[in-house]
Every structure is written in C-alpha cells, then in structure tokens.
Amino acid sequence: MGVLKFLVWTTCAVGLGVFLARGNVDGRSPLEHMERTWKRTVNPSTLDKVKGSVGDALDDAKGAVSQKSANAAGPRERITAEDRAAINDIIAKKK
C-alpha cells in the first residue's frame, strides 16, 4: 500500500511540474506568469538593499566575535580560597 501511495504522489508531482513548465495559459506557461508577477511585485533594488544589509550585519557580527575572543583572558575562577581548601581536604581524605 505504501509503495502505491508513493507512486501516485510522485506521478502527481511530476505531472504538476510538467504542467508548470510546459502548460499553456494565455499564451504563456504558468512558470512564466509567476516569474512576471514576481518581477512586478518585488522591487529588485529593495531586494538588493536587504541582501546588502544582511551581509553587513553578518560581517559586523563576525568582527565582534573575533574581537571578544582575541581580548578574552580566559574563564574567571569563582571558587574562593576557603572552597578550594575544603575541596583539597576532601580529596586528601579519599587517598
């Protein structure tokens, strides 16, 4: 049953793809209609601005991370001298 479902869905998907690429609606294929609508509604200059701002933000983030990692002195130890002595006593008792 699963194989039959797979074959039916695959056939439907391939058929839809062929229709979108080669079908004829008002003298054009549905894919050409979608591309034409995309070009009309999405302003390319706006899309380029978004791409540029994303790239700039990524570069800024990489720069900030590299600066922090270069300036970092390592993790700080939060254990007090009393705590360290208690831990050493426990370890000494186990030996």
Stockholm file with secondary structure:
# STOCKHOLM 1.0

chainA/1-95         MGVLKFLVWTTCAVGLGVFLARGNVDGRSPLEHMERTWKRTVNPSTLDKVKGSVGDALDDAKGAVSQKSANAAGPRERITAEDRAAINDIIAKKK
#=GR chainA/1-95 SS CHHHHHHHHHHHHHHHHHHHHHCCBTTBCHHHHHHHHHHHHSCHHHHHHHHHHHHHHHHHHHHHHHHHHHHCCCCCCCCCHHHHHHHHHHHHHHC
#=GC SS_cons        CHHHHHHHHHHHHHHHHHHHHHCCBTTBCHHHHHHHHHHHHSCHHHHHHHHHHHHHHHHHHHHHHHHHHHHCCCCCCCCCHHHHHHHHHHHHHHC
//
